Structure formats: structure tokens, C-alpha cells
Amino acid sequence: MQEWMIAMLVISVLLVIRDMAKTILAGNMPDMQEILPLYESHPQKEKVERYAASFQKLADTFYGMPYRKEYLSDGQIERLIRDTNEKVCSRCYQREICWGEHAQALSKGVELIVRSLECGDEENLRHLRNDWMSVCGRSVQYYEAVFENFQKEKQNLIWDNRMIENRLAVAQQLTEISRIMENVASDLYDIEKGTPQFEEELRKALRKRHVLLQQVWVMDKAKGRRQVFLTMRARSGQCISMMEISQLLSEICESPMAPVSGSRCIVNGEYHTVHFIEDVSYQVLYGVARLTREQEKVSGDNYVCRQEDGGRFVMCLSDGMGSGMEACRESETVVELLEQFLESGFSQETAAKMVNSALVLKGEEGMFSTVDMCAVDLYTGICNFLKAGAASTFIKRDHWVESITSESLAAGLVQQIDFETASRKLYHGDYLIMMTDGVLDALPPEKEEETMKEIIMDVHEDSPKDFGRGILERVLGYSDYHARDDMTVLVAGVWKK
């Protein structure tokens, strides 16, 4: 089953990559005239959308299969009774009597024993065993055989549920892949040639700055975030900064525009296509303060902070169980996987579920870590939180502090994990403070959050890094300046541009 699914996924992904690679390579050609028919007729868009629909259909097929079971089915109990009878009753002289005229009553009695074993009802189990002794001369042997076969069937049920959980995880991932492919198709092909009026106005403005414009492509997304692609070059011997081009484009578009991350810094004498996108409304600066547990050389905490092309700033913090190198490896795996999935376009929750699935599959090694994510939309200031076994996150605004708490399990413990999610609107001057358990555990028991809020209000540094240091220094005062666990404080400040 697993091998079949993996093979199908690999083949499907290879086919998708093959067709999409042709499109992407075509889009990278220097002469945008050559890809004009591609964007006008969209010859590949329908094919990509069909691939997305196929992935979704496959996911729906997996969703339609049986779900996990908590108890043995009637068929499994019948098999258990049959196997027990073969082992215990096959040579008993009373077999014809017991499993002849009393078969229905005895089968019901065995089923009640099995259900009591499933529920762990010891008192009811004792009564049932006593009743069984009054009608069976081999009641002890029979019960032992029932218990043995029950353990086998229970183990089979566990493995069946594990397969079902893995299937559901694959279905979720297929659904997310389908969504991403639809978005890719939209991004690749929802590009239109700029209107003659817009192109002419831009061409005249650029000519005054010694820049020759060849082509203009515009993509207006549903959320109203305009994207512009300019194919241009400077006149011979001229070099124009991209910042100057951005300012000019912003004036014409009547909204702040900026080149995407990694774009060219200047316009020189060769034609190049530069991608501009509507600039974000907020900017984020972050800093970290860390301490390693005493007598350990490596911290078991790991984090990553990154700004994505879609105008989202993401912070991920993970605390590996225990301390030292092993804990470091566990949390490092978590943040690396989260970063890769988020970079590929997966949503926060789906990325976290995929990471959890990967950790569960390594359950024999006892690998589990906390997951703590904050994703700030730099256009709107909305921050989405996702937590699994993580310590509280705090938001400081002016003269008050709010905490975002979590009571869910750490990732890697169970397959179907419930992630704690929340959303908050951030404003100019707000601070996001994330931390690992080692920080809060150093504070007075039962008063950790209240004490932390007081500490945060007592810190007045503006720099996020100094802010984190101030928190850590005050926390250490509660533990006689001894780090009894790894401590990490991650602080991000949000400011309006």
C-alpha cells in the first residue's frame, strides 16, 4: 500500500515538473515577445489545472476510505473466538455441548470479556471471569487464550490505524499540493499585457531617465496587490538604480512598488526583466537572546526567521526534548522542515502536520519537539499563531501585555495532533516575544505568566535583541543566575513603514 502510493506520487510529480519546467524555462527567456502567445492563449494552464484536479481527486479517494477504529470489529471478535476455540476447545469432550446449544450465549460472554479488556474495566472483568468459571472447566486456559488473541488483534488494530493515519496524512498533503498547483497556474498565467495608456506613460517617464522600455506585463491579484514585470535597459553608458525605477513606478501606479527580493540593483545596457510587487505596509526587526543549560555545550533550542516573497514574515521556534546534541538535532530537524515546507508554499498548519508525520514515523527513536510559529502578514499586520507543546507567546503594546497559550502535545507524540491556533492584529510599535519552556520554568511556579508579563513591562529597550537580553537577565535573577535548562527568547518588533 505505502509503496504503491509513493510510486504514484513520484510519477505524478515528475510529470508535473516536466511540463512546468518547460513553461518556467520559456518565461526566463530574455525576449518577452517570444512568450506573448503563451500568456495570451494559456496553452499549459488547463493542463496544470487538470493535474491539480487529479491530485485532489486522489486525495478525496483516500478521504473516502475507512477511518481509524478505537475498538475491535465484530469480524475481529469472531476471528478471536474461532482461534481461541481451536486452541482450547478442540480436544474438550464438552465442546459439542458448549458450542452447540449454548454457542450464542458463550459468544456473547466472550465479547463482553473482550469489551471489558478494551475499556480496562477490571471490576467487570472479574465478574465475567467468575461467571465463566461456573460454565467452563478450562476457564483459566480459555481466558489466557482469549487475552493472548486479544493482544494480537489489538496490535493489528494499532497497525491498521497507523496505516489509516498515514493515508490521511498523504491525503492532506495531496490536497495542499493541489492548492499550490492551482496558485502556481494562476501566478504563471494570470499575467496580462499592460494597457496602452499605462505603458505609454511609463515609457515616457523612463525615457526621461535614460531607460528604454521594451515590454510591460501586469498581474493584479484578488487581494489587490499589483505585480508589474518590466523588460528594460539603460541607454549606452548609463546605469540607473532600481530604487529610482521603483519610485517612478510607485508614482504612476499610485501605490508603493518595490523589486522582489534578489532582483538586480541597477539597470544597465542589456535588456532584463525585473519583477516589481506592491510594497508591504509593515517592517519587522528581530533579535534573539540565548543561554545553554549548564554543563552542556550545545543548546537544544533552534529557531528560524525569514521574510517570504508573498509579504509574510515567519518565526519558528522549537525546543527539543531534553538538552544537548540530541535535543539540538531534533529541534533543528523541525525548524528546517518547517522552513522548507513554508518556502514551498504550504500553509502553516499543513507544514506543521507534515513535520509531525515525519517525527511520528521516527517514533522508535523517541523523537519529539515543540512547534511554535508566528506568521505576520506585512500588508495587514495580522499575525497567525500555531503551537504544539510550546510555551506561551507574548505581545507587548504600549502599557499592557497579552499572552497566547497552548495546552497541546509536542510534535512527534501522536499522529492526529491538535495544533493550537490563534490570530491577532499587530500595530505600529508592537513587540512579539517567543520563548522556550526553560525561560518560564525558571519563574515562580503557578505564577509564570503573570511574572513574565511584569518582566516584559519592566524592559524598556527598543532594539529587539536588547529587549530579549533584558528579559533573560531578569529571568536569571529568579534562578540564582543558573541556567537549569536551555533558554531562548526570540523578539520581533513591528513598525509601520
C-alpha positions as CSV (number, residue, x, y, z in Angstrom):
1,M,0.0,0.0,0.0
2,Q,2.7,2.5,1.0
3,E,5.0,1.5,-1.9
4,W,2.1,2.0,-4.3
5,M,1.2,5.4,-3.0
6,I,4.9,6.6,-3.1
7,A,5.4,5.3,-6.6
8,M,2.2,7.1,-7.8
9,L,3.2,10.3,-6.2
10,V,6.8,10.2,-7.6
11,I,5.5,9.5,-11.1
12,S,2.9,12.3,-10.9
13,V,5.3,14.8,-9.5
14,L,7.8,14.0,-12.3
15,L,5.2,14.6,-14.9
16,V,4.2,17.9,-13.4
17,I,7.8,19.0,-13.1
18,R,8.4,18.1,-16.7
19,D,5.6,20.2,-18.1
20,M,6.0,23.1,-15.7
21,A,9.8,23.2,-16.3
22,K,9.0,24.0,-20.0
23,T,6.9,26.9,-19.0
24,I,9.3,28.3,-16.5
25,L,12.2,28.0,-18.9
26,A,10.2,29.8,-21.5
27,G,9.4,32.5,-19.0
28,N,13.1,33.1,-18.3
29,M,13.9,33.8,-22.0
30,P,15.3,37.3,-22.4
31,D,12.9,38.3,-25.2
32,M,9.4,38.6,-23.7
33,Q,8.0,38.8,-27.2
34,E,8.5,35.1,-27.5
35,I,6.2,34.2,-24.6
36,L,3.5,36.6,-25.5
37,P,1.4,33.9,-27.3
38,L,1.9,31.7,-24.2
39,Y,0.2,34.2,-21.9
40,E,-2.5,35.2,-24.3
41,S,-3.6,31.6,-25.1
42,H,-2.6,29.9,-21.8
43,P,-1.9,26.5,-23.5
44,Q,-0.4,25.0,-20.3
45,K,-2.7,26.5,-17.7
46,E,-5.5,24.0,-18.4
47,K,-3.0,21.1,-18.1
48,V,-1.7,22.3,-14.8
49,E,-5.2,22.7,-13.5
50,R,-6.0,19.1,-14.6
51,Y,-3.0,17.9,-12.7
52,A,-4.3,19.8,-9.6
53,A,-7.7,18.3,-10.0
54,S,-6.2,14.8,-10.3
55,F,-4.3,15.3,-7.1
56,Q,-7.5,16.5,-5.4
57,K,-9.4,13.5,-6.7
58,L,-6.8,11.1,-5.4
59,A,-7.0,12.9,-2.0
60,D,-10.8,12.6,-2.0
61,T,-10.4,8.8,-2.7
62,F,-8.2,8.5,0.4
63,Y,-10.6,10.6,2.5
64,G,-13.4,8.2,1.4
65,M,-11.6,5.1,2.8
66,P,-12.5,3.7,6.3
67,Y,-11.3,5.9,9.2
68,R,-9.5,4.8,12.3
69,K,-11.2,2.4,14.8
70,E,-11.0,2.6,18.5
71,Y,-12.5,-0.9,19.2
72,L,-12.3,-4.3,17.6
73,S,-14.9,-5.0,14.9
74,D,-17.4,-7.8,15.1
75,G,-15.4,-9.7,12.5
76,Q,-12.3,-9.4,14.5
77,I,-14.1,-10.7,17.6
78,E,-15.5,-13.7,15.6
79,R,-12.0,-14.5,14.5
80,L,-10.7,-14.2,18.1
81,I,-13.3,-16.7,19.3
82,R,-12.6,-19.1,16.4
83,D,-8.9,-19.1,17.1
84,T,-9.4,-19.5,20.9
85,N,-11.8,-22.4,20.3
86,E,-9.3,-24.1,18.0
87,K,-6.6,-23.8,20.7
88,V,-8.5,-24.6,23.9
89,C,-11.8,-26.3,23.0
90,S,-10.7,-28.6,20.0
91,R,-10.0,-31.5,22.4
92,C,-12.5,-30.8,25.1
93,Y,-15.2,-33.5,25.5
94,Q,-17.8,-30.9,26.2
95,R,-17.2,-28.9,23.0
96,E,-20.3,-30.1,21.3
97,I,-22.4,-29.1,24.2
98,C,-20.8,-25.7,24.8
99,W,-20.6,-24.6,21.2
100,G,-23.8,-26.3,20.1
101,E,-26.9,-25.4,22.0
102,H,-25.1,-22.7,24.2
103,A,-23.0,-21.2,21.3
104,Q,-24.8,-17.9,21.2
105,A,-24.6,-17.3,25.0
106,L,-20.9,-18.2,25.1
107,S,-20.1,-16.0,22.1
108,K,-21.8,-13.1,23.9
109,G,-19.9,-13.8,27.1
110,V,-16.5,-13.8,25.2
111,E,-17.5,-10.5,23.5
112,L,-18.2,-8.9,26.9
113,I,-14.8,-10.1,28.1
114,V,-13.1,-8.5,25.1
115,R,-15.0,-5.2,25.5
116,S,-14.0,-5.1,29.2
117,L,-10.4,-5.7,28.2
118,E,-10.7,-2.8,25.7
119,C,-12.1,-0.5,28.3
120,G,-9.8,-1.6,31.1
121,D,-12.7,-2.3,33.4
122,E,-11.0,-4.6,35.9
123,E,-14.0,-5.0,38.2
124,N,-16.4,-6.0,35.4
125,L,-13.7,-8.3,34.1
126,R,-13.5,-10.2,37.5
127,H,-17.3,-10.7,37.5
128,L,-17.2,-12.1,33.9
129,R,-14.3,-14.4,34.7
130,N,-16.2,-15.8,37.8
131,D,-19.3,-16.3,35.6
132,W,-17.2,-18.1,33.0
133,M,-15.6,-20.4,35.6
134,S,-19.1,-21.7,36.5
135,V,-19.8,-22.9,33.0
136,C,-16.3,-23.9,31.7
137,G,-13.9,-26.4,33.2
138,R,-11.0,-24.9,31.3
139,S,-11.9,-21.3,32.1
140,V,-8.3,-20.3,33.1
141,Q,-6.8,-21.7,29.9
142,Y,-9.6,-20.2,27.9
143,Y,-9.2,-16.7,29.4
144,E,-5.4,-16.8,28.8
145,A,-6.0,-17.8,25.2
146,V,-8.6,-15.0,24.8
147,F,-6.2,-12.5,26.3
148,E,-3.4,-13.6,24.0
149,N,-5.6,-13.4,20.9
150,F,-7.0,-10.1,22.1
151,Q,-3.4,-8.7,22.3
152,K,-2.7,-9.9,18.7
153,E,-5.9,-8.3,17.4
154,K,-5.3,-5.1,19.3
155,Q,-1.8,-4.9,17.8
156,N,-3.3,-5.5,14.3
157,L,-5.8,-2.7,15.0
158,I,-3.0,-0.3,16.0
159,W,-1.1,-1.1,12.8
160,D,-4.3,-0.6,10.8
161,N,-4.9,2.7,12.4
162,R,-1.3,3.7,11.7
163,M,-1.9,2.9,8.1
164,I,-5.1,4.9,8.1
165,E,-3.4,7.9,9.8
166,N,-0.6,7.8,7.2
167,R,-3.2,7.7,4.4
168,L,-5.0,10.7,5.9
169,A,-1.6,12.5,6.1
170,V,-0.9,11.7,2.4
171,A,-4.5,12.9,1.6
172,Q,-3.9,16.2,3.4
173,Q,-0.6,16.7,1.6
174,L,-2.2,15.9,-1.8
175,T,-4.9,18.4,-1.1
176,E,-2.3,21.0,-0.3
177,I,-0.2,20.2,-3.4
178,S,-3.4,20.6,-5.5
179,R,-4.0,24.0,-3.9
180,I,-0.4,25.1,-4.5
181,M,-0.5,23.9,-8.2
182,E,-3.7,26.0,-8.7
183,N,-1.9,29.0,-7.3
184,V,1.1,28.4,-9.4
185,A,-1.1,28.2,-12.5
186,S,-2.7,31.4,-11.5
187,D,0.6,33.1,-10.9
188,L,2.2,31.9,-14.1
189,Y,-0.7,32.6,-16.4
190,D,-2.7,35.4,-14.9
191,I,-0.4,38.0,-16.5
192,E,-1.7,40.5,-18.9
193,K,0.0,43.0,-21.2
194,G,-0.1,46.5,-19.7
195,T,-2.7,48.8,-21.1
196,P,-1.5,51.1,-23.9
197,Q,-2.1,54.2,-21.7
198,F,-0.2,52.7,-18.7
199,E,2.7,51.5,-21.0
200,E,3.0,54.8,-22.8
201,E,3.0,56.9,-19.6
202,L,5.7,54.6,-18.1
203,R,7.7,54.6,-21.3
204,K,7.9,58.4,-21.4
205,A,8.8,58.6,-17.7
206,L,11.6,56.1,-18.1
207,R,12.9,57.7,-21.3
208,K,13.5,60.9,-19.3
209,R,15.8,58.9,-17.0
210,H,17.6,57.3,-20.0
211,V,15.8,53.9,-19.7
212,L,14.4,52.2,-22.8
213,L,11.2,50.1,-22.1
214,Q,10.6,47.0,-24.2
215,Q,7.6,45.2,-22.6
216,V,5.2,45.7,-19.7
217,W,3.3,42.9,-18.0
218,V,0.8,43.4,-15.2
219,M,-0.7,40.9,-12.8
220,D,-3.4,42.1,-10.4
221,K,-4.2,39.5,-7.7
222,A,-7.6,39.1,-6.0
223,K,-6.3,40.8,-2.8
224,G,-5.4,43.9,-4.9
225,R,-1.6,43.5,-4.7
226,R,-0.4,44.6,-8.1
227,Q,2.7,43.0,-9.7
228,V,4.5,44.5,-12.7
229,F,7.1,43.0,-14.9
230,L,9.3,45.4,-16.9
231,T,11.7,44.4,-19.6
232,M,14.1,47.4,-20.0
233,R,17.7,48.6,-20.4
234,A,19.6,51.8,-20.0
235,R,20.9,53.8,-22.8
236,S,24.5,53.2,-23.7
237,G,26.9,54.2,-21.0
238,Q,24.1,54.8,-18.4
239,C,23.4,53.0,-15.1
240,I,20.2,53.7,-13.3
241,S,19.5,52.4,-9.8
242,M,16.5,50.1,-9.2
243,M,15.4,52.3,-6.3
244,E,14.9,55.2,-8.8
245,I,12.8,53.0,-11.1
246,S,10.7,51.8,-8.1
247,Q,10.0,55.4,-7.1
248,L,8.9,56.3,-10.6
249,L,6.7,53.2,-10.9
250,S,5.2,53.9,-7.5
251,E,4.1,57.4,-8.7
252,I,2.5,56.0,-11.8
253,C,0.8,53.1,-10.0
254,E,-0.3,55.4,-7.1
255,S,0.9,52.7,-4.7
256,P,4.3,51.8,-3.2
257,M,6.1,49.4,-5.5
258,A,9.4,47.6,-4.9
259,P,11.5,45.0,-6.7
260,V,11.2,41.4,-5.3
261,S,14.0,40.1,-3.1
262,G,17.1,39.1,-5.1
263,S,16.4,41.5,-8.0
264,R,19.1,43.4,-9.8
265,C,20.3,46.6,-8.2
266,I,20.8,48.6,-11.4
267,V,19.6,48.8,-14.9
268,N,22.5,48.6,-17.4
269,G,22.8,48.4,-21.1
270,E,21.3,44.9,-21.6
271,Y,17.6,44.1,-21.6
272,H,16.5,42.4,-18.4
273,T,13.0,41.6,-17.0
274,V,12.6,42.9,-13.4
275,H,9.7,41.8,-11.2
276,F,8.1,44.6,-9.1
277,I,5.4,44.0,-6.4
278,E,3.3,46.2,-4.2
279,D,5.4,47.1,-1.2
280,V,4.4,45.9,2.3
281,S,2.9,48.2,4.9
282,Y,5.0,46.9,7.9
283,Q,8.6,46.1,8.5
284,V,9.9,43.7,11.2
285,L,13.2,43.6,13.0
286,Y,14.0,40.7,15.2
287,G,16.7,39.6,17.8
288,V,17.4,36.6,19.9
289,A,18.9,36.1,23.4
290,R,20.0,32.5,24.3
291,L,21.6,30.6,27.1
292,T,22.7,26.9,27.1
293,R,21.9,24.7,30.0
294,E,24.8,24.5,32.5
295,Q,27.3,21.7,31.7
296,E,26.0,21.4,28.1
297,K,27.9,22.7,25.1
298,V,25.0,22.8,22.7
299,S,21.5,24.3,23.1
300,G,18.6,22.0,22.4
301,D,16.6,25.1,21.1
302,N,16.6,26.1,17.4
303,Y,14.8,28.9,15.5
304,V,14.4,30.4,12.1
305,C,13.2,33.8,11.0
306,R,12.5,34.6,7.4
307,Q,10.6,37.0,5.2
308,E,8.7,35.3,2.3
309,D,8.1,36.8,-1.1
310,G,4.4,36.9,-0.5
311,G,4.8,39.6,2.2
312,R,4.8,37.3,5.2
313,F,7.3,37.3,8.0
314,V,7.6,33.9,9.7
315,M,9.3,33.0,13.0
316,C,9.6,29.3,14.0
317,L,11.0,28.2,17.4
318,S,11.4,24.6,18.5
319,D,12.6,23.1,21.8
320,G,14.0,19.6,21.5
321,M,13.1,17.3,24.4
322,G,16.0,17.2,26.9
323,S,19.2,19.0,26.2
324,G,22.5,18.6,24.5
325,M,23.3,17.4,21.0
326,E,20.4,15.0,20.6
327,A,17.8,17.7,21.5
328,C,19.6,20.1,19.2
329,R,19.3,17.6,16.3
330,E,15.6,17.1,17.0
331,S,14.7,20.8,17.1
332,E,17.0,21.5,14.1
333,T,15.1,18.9,12.0
334,V,11.8,20.5,13.0
335,V,12.8,24.1,12.0
336,E,14.5,23.0,8.8
337,L,11.5,21.0,7.7
338,L,9.1,23.8,8.6
339,E,11.2,26.3,6.7
340,Q,11.3,24.1,3.6
341,F,7.6,23.5,3.6
342,L,6.7,27.1,4.2
343,E,9.1,28.2,1.4
344,S,7.4,25.7,-0.9
345,G,4.0,27.4,-0.3
346,F,2.4,25.1,2.2
347,S,0.2,26.7,4.9
348,Q,1.3,26.9,8.5
349,E,-1.0,24.1,9.7
350,T,-0.2,21.8,6.8
351,A,3.5,22.3,7.2
352,A,3.2,21.5,10.9
353,K,1.2,18.4,10.2
354,M,3.7,17.1,7.7
355,V,6.5,17.7,10.1
356,N,4.6,15.9,12.8
357,S,4.0,13.0,10.5
358,A,7.7,12.8,9.8
359,L,8.5,12.8,13.5
360,V,5.9,10.1,14.3
361,L,7.4,7.8,11.7
362,K,10.7,8.1,13.7
363,G,8.8,7.3,16.9
364,E,11.1,4.4,17.7
365,E,13.9,6.9,18.4
366,G,11.6,8.9,20.8
367,M,11.9,12.0,18.6
368,F,9.6,14.8,19.5
369,S,9.9,18.6,19.8
370,T,7.7,21.6,20.4
371,V,6.5,23.7,17.5
372,D,5.9,27.4,17.9
373,M,5.2,29.6,14.8
374,C,4.2,33.2,14.3
375,A,3.4,34.4,10.7
376,V,2.9,38.2,10.3
377,D,1.2,39.5,7.1
378,L,3.2,42.6,6.4
379,Y,0.4,44.1,4.4
380,T,-2.3,43.9,7.0
381,G,-0.5,43.3,10.3
382,I,-2.5,40.2,11.0
383,C,-0.4,37.6,12.9
384,N,-1.3,33.9,12.9
385,F,0.0,31.7,15.8
386,L,0.4,27.9,15.7
387,K,1.6,25.9,18.7
388,A,2.2,22.3,19.7
389,G,3.5,21.8,23.2
390,A,5.1,25.3,23.1
391,A,5.5,27.9,25.8
392,S,3.3,31.0,25.8
393,T,4.0,33.8,23.4
394,F,3.5,37.4,24.5
395,I,2.5,40.6,22.7
396,K,3.6,43.9,24.2
397,R,1.7,47.0,23.2
398,D,2.1,50.3,25.0
399,H,1.3,49.6,28.6
400,W,-0.2,46.1,28.5
401,V,0.9,42.6,27.6
402,E,-1.2,39.8,26.2
403,S,-0.3,36.1,26.3
404,I,-1.0,33.4,23.7
405,T,-1.0,30.0,25.5
406,S,-1.1,26.4,24.3
407,E,-2.0,23.1,26.0
408,S,-1.5,20.8,23.0
409,L,1.1,18.0,22.8
410,A,4.5,18.3,21.3
411,A,5.0,17.2,17.7
412,G,6.0,13.6,17.2
413,L,4.0,12.1,20.0
414,V,0.8,11.2,18.2
415,Q,-0.3,11.2,14.5
416,Q,-3.5,13.2,14.8
417,I,-2.2,16.1,16.8
418,D,-4.4,19.2,17.6
419,F,-2.5,22.4,17.0
420,E,-3.4,25.4,19.0
421,T,-4.1,28.3,16.6
422,A,-4.9,32.0,17.1
423,S,-4.8,35.3,15.3
424,R,-4.1,38.9,16.4
425,K,-3.9,42.2,14.8
426,L,-0.5,43.9,15.3
427,Y,0.1,47.7,15.3
428,H,3.0,50.0,15.0
429,G,5.4,49.6,17.9
430,D,4.2,46.2,19.0
431,Y,6.6,43.5,20.1
432,L,6.2,39.7,19.7
433,I,8.1,37.7,22.3
434,M,8.5,34.0,21.8
435,M,10.4,31.8,24.3
436,T,11.1,28.2,25.2
437,D,9.9,26.3,28.4
438,G,13.3,26.8,30.0
439,V,12.6,30.5,30.4
440,L,9.1,30.2,32.0
441,D,10.2,27.3,34.2
442,A,12.8,29.5,35.9
443,L,10.0,31.7,37.3
444,P,7.9,31.1,40.4
445,P,5.5,28.1,40.0
446,E,1.9,28.8,39.3
447,K,2.8,32.4,38.5
448,E,4.9,32.1,35.4
449,E,2.8,34.1,33.0
450,E,1.9,36.9,35.5
451,T,5.6,37.2,36.4
452,M,6.7,37.2,32.8
453,K,4.2,40.0,32.0
454,E,5.7,42.1,34.8
455,I,9.2,41.4,33.5
456,I,8.2,42.4,29.9
457,M,6.7,45.6,31.1
458,D,9.8,46.4,33.1
459,V,12.0,46.1,29.9
460,H,12.3,49.4,28.0
461,E,14.9,48.7,25.4
462,D,13.9,49.5,21.8
463,S,16.2,47.0,20.0
464,P,14.6,43.5,19.8
465,K,18.0,41.9,20.7
466,D,18.4,44.2,23.7
467,F,14.8,43.6,24.6
468,G,15.4,39.8,24.6
469,R,18.6,40.2,26.7
470,G,16.7,42.3,29.2
471,I,14.1,39.6,29.7
472,L,16.7,36.9,30.0
473,E,18.7,38.8,32.6
474,R,15.7,39.4,34.8
475,V,14.6,35.8,34.5
476,L,18.0,34.6,35.6
477,G,17.6,36.6,38.8
478,Y,14.8,34.2,39.8
479,S,17.1,31.1,39.5
480,D,20.2,32.5,41.2
481,Y,21.8,33.1,37.8
482,H,21.9,29.4,37.0
483,A,20.6,28.1,33.7
484,R,18.9,24.8,34.6
485,D,17.6,24.3,31.1
486,D,18.2,25.8,27.6
487,M,16.7,29.3,27.4
488,T,15.8,31.1,24.2
489,V,14.0,34.4,23.9
490,L,13.0,35.5,20.3
491,V,11.8,39.1,20.0
492,A,10.4,40.8,16.9
493,G,9.4,44.5,16.7
494,V,6.7,45.6,14.2
495,W,6.8,49.1,12.7
496,K,4.7,50.9,10.1
497,K,6.7,51.9,7.1
